[in-house]
Amino acid sequence: LASGGGSRVGSDTSPSTSSSSSVDRGVDSCASPADEVNPTNMMPTPDQRKSGGQMNNLSTHRVASTIPISERNDALPEHQKDAGTTWQYPSEQMFFNAIKRKGWTPKEEDMTNVIAIHNAVNERCWAEVLRWESLHAKECDCPKLVKFRGRPRDYSPKARFLNFLGFKLPFDRHDWVVDRCGTDVRYVIDFYNAKSADPRSPIAMHLDARPALDSVGGAMDR
């Protein structure tokens, strides 16, 4: 995947995000979160409540990302209203609830590492976006993220073409809309499983981030 600004991320390099000395823990009520999806980004509605059947309390502490929020976002999700100037990552409890609502069976003891990997991957995504945006540094030296949308089953044309050539389909896709000093620029990010066949190997993934081919500028950049 040489032409898409790809980047490989492994779990062995992901920093822990739960080392804060003051970590809030989830409440003990076993209320089941509502099975809702935010229509603006197709992500599950965040929930800090302890999930039904959950044995241990998970952290409700949230980490601030380095990804700046665009002032032009007129539909900021409710859970980001107190985020300040950068987007906030979900807590262990929020992520655990979201995974369960997708029909998976996460292990409570894995959530610290899962959150660390999630945050590291998103930081790498932003780094890849900034690499593309550096082509336009003279016109805008402070790009910001307007919004993002999860599209796991909407395979991009590039992903379909690579699959035709024998590569596996990505396990997830995000579309990020970046504010380039007043101009919206959409990026497509495909996530591929890059873990080796060795069961002892760490989790790893390949990121293919690039401007969407929905504008002349995006096509010229690529």
Salt bridges, closest charged atoms under 4 A:
ASP47 OD2 - ARG49 NH2 2.56
GLU71 OE2 - LYS144 NZ 2.50
GLU78 OE1 - LYS81 NZ 3.39
GLU128 OE1 - ARG131 NE 3.50
GLU133 OE2 - ARG180 NH2 2.71
GLU139 OE2 - HIS136 ND1 2.99
ASP154 OD2 - ARG151 NE 3.17
ASP172 OD2 - HIS174 NE2 3.61
ASP175 OD2 - ARG151 NH1 2.72
ASP175 OD1 - ARG173 NE 2.89
ASP175 OD2 - ARG186 NH1 2.83
ASP179 OD1 - ARG72 NH1 3.26
ASP184 OD1 - ARG72 NH1 2.67
ASP190 OD2 - ARG210 NH1 2.93
ASP198 OD1 - ARG200 NE 3.18
ASP208 OD2 - LYS158 NZ 3.02
ASP208 OD2 - ARG210 NH1 3.65
ASP214 OD2 - ARG186 NE 3.02
ASP221 OD2 - HIS136 NE2 2.73
